[in-house]
Amino acid sequence: MKIAIIGGGIAGLTLAWYLQKSGVPYTLFEESTEHAGGNFCSIHTPEGYLLEAGPNTLQLSPELEELLADLGLTGEIQDAAPVSQHRYVLRRGRYRELPGSPPKLLLSGFFSLKAKWQALRELWKPAAPTDPAETVASFFRRRFGPEIVDYAVNPFISGIYAGDPERLLIHKTFPQLPALEQTHGSVLRGFIKTSKGGVGRRRVIGLKEGNQTIANTLAAKLDGYRPGIGIARIRRTAVGTYQLWAEVGGWAAADDAPLGTFTHLALALPAYAAAPLLAELFPEASAALAAVRYPPMSAVFSAYDRTAVAHPLNGFGALNPKAESTYAAGSIWTSSIYPHRVPAGQVLFTTFVGGEQFSQAAQDSEDEQKAGVHAELSRLYGITGEPRWQQRYFWPRSIPQFDEKIGPAHAAADALQSENIVSVANWRAGVGVPDCIRHARQTAEKLAAALSLAS
């Protein structure tokens, strides 16, 4: 048994790590030679800024904590500043703190009395029949009312998932919520019964020198990591094994020598990158993966003198609901979360432009996005003067959307397992880093068990 892992993002690297620990032979092929980790991309600028072009912060799940310990990185963990517990949402042109728990929701002035009453009534609403096609917005509107959707769900989905709650499916995006409804008759009652005495949020962390440290460390410890090799073609032998051909000048000639023969394939690629590799052998699966949506998005980094910004920036950041008709989806207050990542006396905003709900702004040029972000930040935060510094990072395809297209892709991935092909990317595992790490580790355990049975 030998496994080819195609793609060196965090899922592919984690899968390789746990296969290596289990003694399972593998080779990991990664097209890029610039850096390991795919969307993990930490940038140290000459001006003294530490930027995260990928995940800005990480939730410290048990699986992530164990992986960091395995890699000797526990000492590199940096907790987000305590102020980051506060999250803000734009409402009627100004930022207001979003209640962080059901009790705070009922006591704060963020939501109207009508919205609070609708939320409280959720405790006694009967569960509705399961509907696999129900969207996130429809679920929350049905259980909690429209105001919660407009000013809590909508900005959260846009800021975290680059998505539109009117399109994302609740059973794919947050499967635990309909499960609570069905099991306990109420989402809130389910939270109360399963909270185990009030367990708080997971720790929010980063790595001192950037989150890419995780990917770099994994790559350095992997014996089978092969950067600079993109895969252009997969073929199947008469005995059911797979042969891979490297991409050379954008294509692979049929008479070139294959890179090797493998019993199993692991697709650690975005759905749109995996689809062409499957087209020859599994055309239906290829079509399903190609249909998964990835909206474009930019991160615009803007630094200002602290004295030029009127807002106290006493939180993690602020999100902009679609109802407020803003240019950007919102901003992370990077210098509030990690003050050491900016020069002294400055503040840094990481502002997100694009996604499903801000698609028009996603088409703007870099200069237009920088100008649009600066104008909006100036208006909303009371900023005077020009930025000290700005930079943009652009994803032509950002986060996979768990909408009506994701179900067929998941079904295709499940069917491919019988052909000894597994999928471990975020479109299959879930978009969060802890999701990818957990899924990759579980997949490694299943592959190792299969090897044990075969031997």
Long-range contacts (C-beta under 8 A, 24 or more apart in sequence): 1-25, 1-263, 1-264, 1-447, 1-450, 1-451, 1-454, 1-455, 2-26, 2-27, 2-260, 2-261, 2-262, 2-263, 2-264, 3-27, 3-262, 3-263, 3-264, 3-265, 3-266, 3-447, 4-29, 4-242, 4-244, 4-259, 4-260, 4-262, 4-264, 4-265, 4-266, 5-29, 5-266, 5-268, 6-231, 6-244, 6-265, 6-266, 6-267, 6-268, 6-269, 6-274, 6-277, 7-38, 7-267, 7-268, 7-269, 7-273, 7-425, 8-32, 8-36, 8-37, 8-38, 8-215, 8-219, 8-225, 8-227, 8-268, 9-37, 9-38, 9-39, 9-40, 9-215, 9-268, 9-269, 9-425, 9-426, 9-436, 10-37, 10-38, 10-39, 10-40, 10-214, 10-215, 10-218, 10-433, 10-436, 10-437, 10-440, 11-268, 11-424, 11-425, 11-426, 11-429, 11-436, 11-437, 11-439, 11-440, 12-38, 12-266, 12-268, 12-424, 12-425, 12-440, 13-37, 13-215, 13-218, 13-219, 13-222, 13-225, 14-67, 14-218, 14-436, 14-437, 14-440, 14-441, 14-444, 15-266, 15-268, 15-424, 15-440, 15-441, 15-443, 15-444, 16-218, 16-222, 16-224, 16-225, 17-67, 17-70, 17-218, 17-221, 17-222, 17-444, 18-440, 18-441, 18-444, 18-445, 18-448, 19-444, 19-447, 19-448, 20-221, 20-222, 20-223, 20-224, 21-70, 22-444, 22-445, 22-448, 23-448, 24-444, 24-447, 24-448, 24-451, 25-224, 26-224, 27-224, 27-226, 27-259, 27-260, 27-262, 28-222, 28-224, 28-225, 28-226, 28-268, 29-226, 29-229, 29-230, 29-231, 29-244, 29-246, 29-259, 30-225, 30-226, 30-227, 30-228, 30-229, 31-228, 31-229, 31-230, 31-231, 31-247, 32-227, 32-228, 33-227, 33-228, 35-212, 35-215, 35-216, 36-212, 36-215, 36-216, 36-218, 36-219, 36-225, 36-227, 37-212, 37-214, 37-215, 37-216, 37-218, 37-219, 38-215, 39-395, 40-211, 40-212, 40-214, 40-215, 41-212, 41-393, 42-207, 42-209, 42-210, 42-211, 42-212, 42-213, 43-210, 43-393, 44-209, 44-210, 45-391, 47-303, 47-343, 47-389, 48-342, 48-343, 49-301, 49-303, 49-341, 49-342, 49-343, 49-348, 49-389, 49-391, 50-209, 50-210, 50-338, 50-340, 50-341, 50-342, 51-301, 51-334, 51-341, 51-350, 51-391, 51-393, 52-206, 52-210, 52-211, 52-334, 52-350, 53-299, 53-393, 54-211, 54-212, 55-211, 55-433, 56-206, 56-211, 56-332, 56-334, 56-337, 56-350, 57-84, 57-204, 57-205, 57-206, 57-337, 58-204, 58-205, 58-206, 58-211, 58-433, 58-434, 59-201, 59-202, 59-203, 59-204, 59-205, 59-432, 59-433, 59-434, 60-202, 60-203, 60-204, 60-205, 61-202, 61-434, 61-437, 61-438, 63-434, 63-437, 63-438, 63-441, 64-433, 64-434, 64-437, 67-214, 67-437, 67-441, 68-214, 71-214, 71-217, 71-218, 71-221, 72-217, 73-207, 73-213, 73-214, 73-217, 76-207, 76-208, 76-209, 76-213, 77-205, 77-207, 77-208, 78-205, 78-206, 78-207, 78-208, 78-338, 79-203, 79-204, 79-205, 80-204, 80-205, 80-206, 80-316, 80-337, 80-338, 81-336, 81-337, 81-338, 81-339, 83-314, 83-315, 83-316, 83-336, 83-337, 84-204, 84-315, 84-316, 84-336, 84-337, 85-201, 85-315, 85-316, 86-314, 86-315, 86-316, 87-315, 87-316, 87-317, 87-318, 87-319, 88-315, 88-317, 88-318, 88-319, 89-151, 89-152, 89-155, 89-318, 89-319, 89-320, 89-321, 90-155, 90-318, 90-319, 90-320, 90-321, 90-324, 90-326, 90-330, 90-380, 91-151, 91-321, 91-324, 93-324, 93-380, 94-380, 95-311, 95-318, 95-380, 97-315, 98-152, 102-188, 102-191, 110-151, 111-147, 111-148, 111-151, 112-147, 114-145, 114-147, 115-144, 115-145, 115-147, 115-148, 118-144, 118-145, 118-147, 118-148, 119-144, 119-145, 119-148, 119-188, 122-186, 122-187, 122-188, 123-186, 123-188, 123-189, 124-186, 125-186, 126-185, 127-181, 127-182, 127-185, 127-186, 128-181, 130-171, 130-178, 130-182, 132-169, 132-171, 132-407, 133-169, 133-404, 134-169, 134-170, 134-171, 134-178, 135-165, 135-166, 135-167, 135-168, 135-169, 135-170, 136-165, 136-166, 136-168, 136-169, 136-170, 136-173, 136-174, 137-165, 137-166, 138-166, 138-170, 139-170, 139-177, 139-178, 140-165, 143-181, 143-187, 150-321, 150-322, 150-323, 151-321, 151-323, 154-321, 154-322, 154-323, 154-357, 155-319, 155-320, 155-321, 155-322, 155-329, 155-330, 156-319, 158-319, 158-320, 158-321, 158-322, 158-329, 158-330, 158-355, 158-356, 158-357, 158-358, 159-319, 159-329, 159-330, 159-352, 161-399, 161-401, 161-402, 161-431, 162-295, 162-297, 162-329, 162-352, 162-354, 162-355, 162-356, 162-398, 162-399, 162-401, 163-295, 163-355, 163-356, 163-357, 163-399, 163-401, 163-402, 163-403, 164-356, 164-357, 167-356, 167-401, 167-403, 167-404, 168-401, 168-402, 168-403, 169-402, 169-403, 169-404, 169-406, 169-407, 172-402, 172-403, 172-406, 172-407, 172-410, 173-402, 204-316, 206-337, 206-338, 229-259, 231-259, 231-277, 232-277, 233-277, 233-280, 234-265, 234-277, 234-278, 234-280, 234-281, 235-280, 235-281, 236-281, 237-261, 240-420, 242-420, 263-420, 264-420, 264-421, 264-422, 264-447, 265-420, 265-421, 265-422, 266-421, 266-422, 266-423, 266-424, 266-443, 266-447, 267-421, 267-422, 267-423, 267-424, 267-425, 268-423, 268-424, 268-425, 268-440, 269-425, 270-294, 270-397, 270-400, 270-425, 270-427, 271-400, 271-409, 271-425, 271-427, 272-397, 274-423, 274-425, 278-416, 282-412, 282-416, 282-419, 284-412, 285-412, 285-413, 285-415, 285-416, 288-408, 288-409, 288-411, 288-412, 289-409, 289-412, 289-413, 289-427, 291-405, 291-408, 291-409, 292-400, 292-401, 292-405, 292-406, 292-409, 292-427, 293-356, 293-400, 293-401, 293-403, 293-405, 294-397, 294-398, 294-399, 294-400, 294-401, 295-354, 295-355, 295-356, 295-359, 295-362, 295-397, 295-398, 295-399, 295-401, 296-354, 296-359, 296-362, 296-363, 296-394, 296-395, 296-396, 296-397, 296-398, 297-352, 297-353, 297-354, 297-355, 297-362, 297-394, 297-395, 297-398, 297-399, 298-352, 298-353, 298-354, 298-362, 298-366, 298-369, 298-392, 298-393, 298-394, 298-395, 299-350, 299-351, 299-352, 299-353, 299-392, 299-393, 300-328, 300-350, 300-351, 300-352, 300-353, 300-369, 300-370, 300-373, 300-390, 300-391, 300-392, 301-334, 301-348, 301-349, 301-350, 301-351, 301-389, 301-390, 301-391, 301-392, 301-393, 302-348, 302-349, 302-351, 302-370, 302-373, 302-374, 302-377, 302-387, 302-389, 302-390, 303-342, 303-343, 303-346, 303-347, 303-348, 303-349, 303-387, 303-388, 303-389, 303-390, 304-346, 304-347, 304-349, 304-383, 304-385, 304-387, 304-388, 305-345, 305-346, 305-347, 305-385, 305-388, 306-345, 306-346, 306-347, 307-345, 308-383, 308-384, 308-385, 309-347, 309-381, 309-382, 309-383, 310-381, 310-382, 310-383, 311-380, 311-381, 311-382, 313-347, 313-381, 317-350, 318-380, 322-357, 326-358, 326-376, 327-353, 327-358, 327-361, 327-372, 327-373, 327-375, 327-376, 328-352, 328-353, 328-358, 328-361, 328-372, 328-373, 328-376, 329-353, 329-354, 329-355, 329-357, 329-358, 331-377, 346-388, 349-373, 349-377, 351-376, 351-377, 354-398, 355-398, 355-399, 356-401, 366-392, 366-394, 399-426, 399-431, 400-426, 400-427, 400-431, 402-431, 422-446, 422-447
